[in-house]
Amino acid sequence: LEESADLPVTLVGHSWGAWLGCILAARHPRLVRKLILVSSGGLEEKYAARTHEARLSRLCEEEVEEVKRLLDSFHNRSTNNQDADFAKLGELLFRADAFDPLPQEPPEVMFSLDIYRQVWGEATLLRRSGRLLEMVREITSPVVAIHGDYDSHPAEGVERPLSAVLKDFRFSLLEKCGHKPWIERQARDRFFAILEGEL
């Protein structure tokens, strides 16, 4: 980091990257001047189930059945094309997570269920054990969270825990906005205005 940026930096993290930003800011406070969390996942376990429930409630019956089928297939390690199925699940969840998205080209991303299992297994344990929030408590830099009101990750799962443990914390809720504010037709201008104001 020291070779590619003038320290300390303003660090922006989206979704899982928001958690990574929290971990970095907690462990290496001299590197981070300000931390901006965009569409962070909930920081306490009690909010986790609500994300899945919100997603399923936004899909049609056929899509819900497909999500359940895909999730069931991931428990069977002998199933072929698990990475392709994982990518298909991602497409369905993207639909559930977006409010009014602008047209997007499919991302050129390599999906790996094995990598996801390894990374998310550790991340889930951090949250479930309370260690994630303990680390957040150690952050000394200002923290700003930007979150969409339609994000399937509940806003209160970010705002309440962070408000309770951070001295310098601000929260911005974007109306008509899902999990990726920069693609949201009705929220992206407001998102970029807030982001620019914080940088």
N, C-alpha and C positions, 0 to 999 in steps of 0.2 A: 504494500500500500504506500509506503513512504517513497518508493521510486516512481509512482505514477500519479501522485496527488500532493498538493500542498496541505499539510496537516495543521490543525485538525480539519476534518471534512464535515459537510452536511451530508448525511447518509440517508438515502431513500430506499425503503424495502417494501415490496408488494407481497401480500399473502404469506406464504412460508418464508419469503425473504424478509418480511417484517419481523418475524421471530428471530431470524439470523441477525438482523440489525440490532435487536435487543440484546442478544447474547454477546455480540461484538462490543457494543457500547458499555455493557456491564463489565466485561473482562478487560477491555482496553480503553478506559475513559479518556486517555490523552489523545486518542485517534479521532474521536467524534465530538464535533462542536454542537451539532443538533441532529436529532433523529426524527425522520418523518416516516410514519407507518401508514401505508396505503392498503386498505382492505385486509387488515390483519385477521387471522383466525382468532377465535376466542381464547383468552389466556387462562381460563379455568375450565375444568372438565365438565362442570354442570351445563355449560353452553353447547357442548359438542353435539349432542343428539339433536338439538334444534336445527342445526345446519342440514342434516340428512332429511329431517322431517320437512323443512322448507323446500328443499329441492324436489322431493317426491310430490309435494302438494302442487307444484307448478308444471308438472308433466302430465300428459294425457295417460289414460289407462294403459295403452299399448307401450308407451315409453317407460312407465313405471315397471311393467312386467319385464321389459328388456333390461332395465337397470338391475332388477332382482336376479334375473338369469345370469347376467354378467358377474355380479358379485358372488353368486353361488359357484360359478365356474372357476373363480380364482382360488377357491378352497381345494379344488382338485388339481394338483400339480401335474397330472398326466395330460391335462387338456392341451390340445395343440393351439397355436396362435394366441397365446395369452397376451402377448404384447399388442397384437392387433385388437383384441377384445378390450384391452386397457385403453387404447386410443379411442375406441368406439364409446366406451364409458365416458371418457373425457368430453367427447362431442355432446353427449346427452346432458352432462352436468353443466357444460358451457351454456346450453340453452336455458337451463333452469336458473343459472346465476346472472343472466343478463336481463335488463329491463327493456331497453330499446336500442339494441346495438346497431352501429353502422355496418354495412356490408364488409366482410373480412375475407381475405384469402386464407385458406387453411394453412396453419403454421407448419413450417418444415422442422418438425421436432421428432426426435427418436424417443418413443415411449418404451419404458422398461418396467415391467411389473416387479421384477426382482429388486431393482434399485429403489423403487417406491417403497416396497416392503421394508427394506433395510432402513432407509432414511425416516420414513414416517413412523416406524416402530419405535425408534429412539425419540422422535419428537413427541409422540403420544405419551410415552413414559415420562418425559420431562414435564408435560402439562399435568398428567394424572397425579404425579408425585408432589406437585406443588413447587418443584424446583425451578420451573420456568418463571413463575411469578417472584420467587426468591431472587433470581438473577435480575429481573426487571427492577426490583427494589434498590439494587446497587447502582443503577444508572444515575449519573450526576448531570448529564447534559439535558437541555430542554427537549421535550418530546411532543411531537404534534401527530395526531392521528386523523386521517381523512377516511371517511367510510360512507358507502352508499346506503340509503334507506331500504333498498331492495336487495342488498347483498344477503345471500343465504347464510353467511356467517353473521350472527346477530350483533348489531352495533353495541348493545349493552354489554356483550361479552368482552368488548375491548374497552369501552368508556369506563365502566364501573371498576374493574380491577385496577386499571392504570390510574384513575382518579384517586383511588385509595392508597396507592403506594408511591406515587411520584409527586414531588414538590412543584415541579415546573412542567405542567401538562396542559395541553389544549386539544379540544376535539371539534372537528368539523363534520357535520352530517350533510351529505349531498342528496337532494330530493331526486326521485326518478332515476336512480343510479344503482347498477348492479355491482358485481365483483371487480370489474375492470373499468374504472371511470373514464379512461382515455378513449374507449370505443363507444361510450354511451352518448347518443345523439343529443339528449336533453340535459346532460350534466357535464360533458367534457370541457366546455368553455369555463365553467365555474371551477372545475377541478384544476385546470391549468392555471387559472388566475390565483387560486389559493397556493398551489405549488410554487408558482413564480414568486409570490409574495413571501414565501418562507425560505427561498434559496438565497 
